[in-house]
Amino acid sequence: QVQLVESGGGLVQPGGSLRLSCTASGRGFSSYLMGWYRQAPGKQREMVATIISTVITNYADSVKGRFTISRDNAKNTVYLQMNSLKPEDTAVYYCSAKSSPSVYGYWGQGTQVTVSS
């Protein structure tokens, strides 16, 4: 069993930055595919970024060049550095941990990110 706790969300002005963190309990963190997803009001949940090991990453086109996903296996933590934030980035951001891409995996409770002036 893996439990995920996200933190770091909040209100930020357009063009600003935030860093989200997700800390996992349980064993085997380094072997999990970790990901950040988001869900805006009235929209489906979408993938933002994923990371396998420490260097293999994948990003949604809408965040490429602005967001960076990273992980610290010693701390059981995955991060999402978000720069140049836009109002359309407003959503609840969720952390996920999967043993393989095809499984549902484990999910955190979500953290709200609001980009507004």
C-alpha positions in Angstrom: 0.0 0.0 0.0 1.2 3.4 -0.9 -0.1 6.7 0.4 0.6 10.0 -1.4 0.5 13.4 0.2 0.7 16.5 -2.1 1.6 20.0 -1.0 2.7 23.3 -2.5 -0.5 24.5 -4.2 -1.9 28.0 -3.8 -2.8 31.2 -5.5 -0.3 32.8 -7.9 -0.4 35.5 -10.4 0.0 34.8 -14.2 3.7 34.5 -15.0 4.5 33.3 -11.5 5.9 30.0 -10.2 5.0 27.2 -7.8 6.6 24.0 -6.8 4.4 21.0 -5.9 5.7 18.2 -3.8 4.3 14.7 -3.4 5.7 12.4 -0.6 5.0 8.7 -0.7 4.8 6.3 2.2 5.5 2.6 1.8 8.2 0.7 0.0 9.4 0.6 -3.5 9.1 4.2 -4.4 12.1 4.2 -6.7 10.5 1.5 -8.9 7.2 3.4 -9.4 6.2 5.4 -12.4 5.3 8.8 -10.8 3.1 11.3 -12.3 1.3 14.6 -11.9 -2.2 15.0 -13.3 -4.7 17.8 -13.1 -8.4 18.4 -13.4 -10.0 21.7 -14.0 -13.7 22.4 -13.3 -15.9 20.7 -15.9 -13.0 19.0 -17.6 -11.5 15.5 -17.5 -8.4 14.7 -15.6 -5.4 15.0 -17.8 -1.7 14.0 -17.6 0.7 16.8 -16.9 4.0 15.0 -16.5 5.4 11.6 -15.6 8.8 10.3 -14.6 10.4 6.9 -14.5 13.7 6.5 -12.7 15.2 10.0 -12.4 15.7 11.0 -16.0 13.0 9.5 -18.2 10.2 12.1 -18.4 7.1 12.9 -20.4 5.1 16.1 -20.6 1.8 17.3 -21.9 2.4 19.6 -24.9 0.6 22.4 -23.0 3.3 22.5 -20.2 6.5 21.6 -22.2 9.2 24.2 -21.5 7.4 25.6 -18.5 7.0 22.7 -16.1 9.7 20.3 -14.8 9.1 17.0 -13.0 11.8 15.5 -10.8 12.1 13.0 -8.1 14.3 12.3 -5.0 14.2 8.6 -4.3 16.0 9.1 -1.0 13.1 11.2 0.2 10.3 9.3 -1.5 9.3 12.6 -3.1 8.4 13.8 -6.6 8.3 17.4 -7.5 6.6 19.6 -10.1 8.2 22.9 -10.7 5.8 25.1 -12.5 7.0 28.4 -14.1 5.3 30.9 -16.4 2.0 29.9 -15.0 -1.1 30.8 -17.0 -4.8 31.1 -15.9 -5.5 27.9 -17.9 -3.2 26.0 -15.5 -5.8 26.5 -12.8 -6.8 23.0 -11.6 -6.6 20.5 -8.8 -3.3 18.7 -9.2 -3.0 15.1 -8.3 0.1 12.9 -7.7 0.0 9.3 -8.8 2.2 6.2 -8.3 2.0 3.3 -10.6 3.8 0.0 -10.8 3.2 0.0 -14.6 1.5 2.5 -17.0 -1.6 0.3 -17.5 -2.7 0.1 -13.9 -4.8 2.5 -12.0 -2.2 2.9 -9.2 -2.3 5.1 -6.2 -3.5 8.7 -6.0 -3.1 11.6 -3.6 -5.9 13.8 -2.4 -5.0 16.7 -4.7 -3.8 20.2 -4.2 -5.5 23.3 -5.7 -3.5 25.6 -8.0 -5.1 28.9 -8.9 -3.5 31.2 -11.4 -5.3 34.6 -11.3 -4.5 38.3 -11.0 
